[in-house]
C-alpha cells in the first residue's frame, strides 16, 4: 500500500488534532478539579463556622460579629499603610471580648502551626479583645490562647520594685 502526501498530511493533522483535544480536556479537568476542591474546602469551612457558633453558645459565649473586620497600620519606609484583617467571629462571655478563629482539618487547629500562629498574633494586634479563642470545629473543642507579651514587665521586677519601696519607707520611718 502506497501512501501519498495527502494521506500522510491528513494523518499528521489528525494526530495533532487528537493531541490538542487530549491536552484541552486534561487542562479543563485540572481546572474543574481545582474549583471542586476549593468549593469543597469553602463548604467545609462554612459548616465549621456554623458548628463553632453552636459550640461557643453551649460554652456560654455570645456572638457579637461574624467575619469581624479590623485594620492594622504598618509603616513601610516611613509611609503608613493599612491592611485589613478579617476574623471569623467576635464573641463575648462574662463581660470579656474574644476573637474566635475557627479551624477544620488535622493541622490547622494547632496554635503552634505556622499559619495559625501568625493569624492569631495578627488578631491579637488588630482587635481590641481581651483574648483569643481557637475553635477546632471537627473535634468540638474551644481553646483559649494567650500570645506572648515581650514588652510587659515581669512579676520579678514588680516584686523587686515593691521591695525597694518597702525598704525606702522603713528607712525613712526609722531615721
C-alpha positions as CSV (number, residue, x, y, z in Angstrom):
1,X,0.0,0.0,0.0
2,X,1.4,3.3,-1.1
3,X,0.8,6.5,0.9
4,X,0.6,9.7,-0.9
5,X,1.4,13.2,0.6
6,X,-2.3,14.0,1.1
7,X,-2.9,10.9,3.2
8,X,0.2,11.5,5.3
9,X,-0.8,15.1,5.8
10,X,-4.3,14.1,6.9
11,X,-2.8,11.6,9.3
12,X,-0.4,14.1,10.8
13,X,-3.2,16.6,11.1
14,X,-5.5,14.0,12.8
15,X,-2.8,13.1,15.3
16,X,-2.1,16.7,16.1
17,X,-5.8,17.4,16.5
18,X,-6.2,14.4,18.8
19,X,-3.2,15.6,20.9
20,X,-4.7,19.1,21.1
21,X,-8.1,17.7,22.2
22,X,-6.5,15.5,24.9
23,X,-4.5,18.5,26.2
24,X,-7.6,20.7,26.2
25,X,-9.6,18.0,28.1
26,X,-6.7,17.5,30.5
27,X,-6.5,21.2,31.3
28,X,-10.2,21.5,31.7
29,X,-10.2,18.5,34.0
30,X,-7.5,20.1,36.2
31,X,-9.3,23.4,36.4
32,X,-12.5,21.7,37.3
33,X,-10.9,19.6,39.9
34,X,-9.2,22.7,41.4
35,X,-12.6,24.5,41.5
36,X,-14.3,21.5,43.0
37,X,-11.6,21.2,45.7
38,X,-11.9,24.9,46.6
39,X,-15.7,24.7,46.7
40,X,-15.5,21.6,49.0
41,X,-13.0,23.4,51.2
42,X,-15.2,26.5,51.5
43,X,-18.3,24.4,52.2
44,X,-16.4,22.6,55.0
45,X,-15.2,26.0,56.4
46,X,-18.8,27.3,56.4
47,X,-20.1,24.2,58.1
48,X,-17.2,24.5,60.6
49,X,-18.1,28.1,61.4
50,X,-21.8,27.2,61.9
51,X,-20.8,24.3,64.2
52,X,-18.4,26.6,66.0
53,X,-21.2,29.1,66.7
54,X,-23.3,26.3,68.3
55,X,-20.2,25.1,70.3
56,X,-19.4,28.6,71.5
57,X,-23.1,29.2,72.5
58,X,-23.0,25.9,74.6
59,X,-19.9,27.2,76.3
60,X,-21.6,30.5,77.2
61,X,-20.2,32.8,74.5
62,X,-22.4,35.3,72.7
63,X,-21.6,36.1,69.1
64,X,-21.1,39.9,68.6
65,X,-20.0,39.8,65.0
66,X,-19.3,37.4,62.1
67,X,-16.4,38.0,59.7
68,X,-15.3,40.8,62.0
69,X,-13.1,43.4,60.3
70,X,-10.3,45.5,61.7
71,X,-7.3,47.1,60.2
72,X,-3.6,47.3,61.1
73,X,-1.4,50.1,60.1
74,X,2.1,49.2,59.0
75,X,4.7,51.8,58.4
76,X,6.7,50.9,55.3
77,X,9.7,53.1,54.6
78,X,8.1,55.8,56.6
79,X,4.7,55.6,54.9
80,X,1.7,54.3,56.8
81,X,-0.1,51.6,55.0
82,X,-3.4,49.9,56.2
83,X,-4.0,46.2,56.0
84,X,-7.5,44.7,56.5
85,X,-7.9,41.8,58.9
86,X,-11.0,39.6,59.0
87,X,-11.6,37.2,61.9
88,X,-14.2,34.5,61.9
89,X,-16.1,35.6,65.0
90,X,-16.0,38.3,67.7
91,X,-17.6,36.8,70.8
92,X,-18.3,37.8,74.4
93,X,-18.6,35.9,77.7
94,X,-18.7,37.3,81.2
95,X,-18.0,40.9,80.0
96,X,-14.8,39.8,78.2
97,X,-14.5,40.1,74.4
98,X,-12.7,37.4,72.4
99,X,-11.6,36.9,68.8
100,X,-12.6,33.4,67.8
101,X,-10.8,31.7,64.9
102,X,-12.5,28.6,63.6
103,X,-10.3,25.8,62.1
104,X,-11.1,22.5,60.5
105,X,-8.8,19.7,59.4
106,X,-5.9,17.9,61.1
107,X,-3.2,20.5,61.2
108,X,-5.0,23.9,61.1
109,X,-6.3,23.7,64.8
110,X,-2.7,23.6,66.1
111,X,-2.0,27.0,67.7
112,X,1.7,26.4,67.1
113,X,1.3,25.7,63.4
114,X,2.9,28.4,61.3
115,X,-0.2,29.8,59.6
116,X,-2.4,29.6,62.6
117,X,0.2,31.1,64.9
118,X,0.7,34.0,62.6
119,X,-3.0,34.6,62.2
120,X,-3.6,34.6,66.0
121,X,-0.7,37.1,66.5
122,X,-2.2,39.3,63.9
123,X,-5.6,39.2,65.6
124,X,-4.1,40.0,68.9
125,X,-2.7,43.2,67.5
126,X,-5.7,44.2,65.3
127,X,-8.7,43.7,67.6
128,X,-9.4,45.3,70.9
129,X,-10.3,42.0,72.5
130,X,-9.2,40.5,75.8
131,X,-8.4,37.1,74.4
132,X,-8.2,34.7,71.5
133,X,-10.2,31.5,71.0
134,X,-9.1,28.8,68.7
135,X,-12.1,26.7,67.8
136,X,-11.5,23.2,66.5
137,X,-14.8,22.6,64.7
138,X,-14.0,19.0,63.9
139,X,-13.1,18.0,67.4
140,X,-15.7,20.2,69.0
141,X,-13.1,22.0,71.2
142,X,-12.6,25.6,72.2
143,X,-9.1,26.6,73.4
144,X,-8.2,30.0,74.8
145,X,-4.8,31.1,73.5
146,X,-2.7,33.9,75.1
147,X,0.0,35.4,72.9
148,X,3.4,36.2,74.3
149,X,3.9,39.7,75.6
150,X,7.6,40.5,75.2
151,X,7.4,44.1,76.5
152,X,5.2,43.5,79.5
153,X,7.1,43.9,82.8
154,X,7.7,40.6,84.5
155,X,6.5,39.8,88.0
156,X,10.1,39.7,89.3
157,X,10.5,43.4,88.5
158,X,7.3,44.2,90.3
159,X,8.5,42.3,93.4
160,X,11.9,44.0,93.3
161,X,10.3,47.5,93.0
162,X,7.9,46.7,95.8
163,X,10.9,45.5,98.0
164,X,12.8,48.7,97.2
165,X,9.7,50.8,98.1
166,X,9.2,49.0,101.4
167,X,12.8,49.3,102.2
168,X,12.9,53.0,101.5
169,X,9.7,53.5,103.5
170,X,11.2,51.6,106.5
171,X,14.4,53.5,106.3
172,X,12.5,56.8,106.2
173,X,10.4,55.9,109.2
174,X,13.3,54.7,111.3
175,X,15.5,57.6,110.5
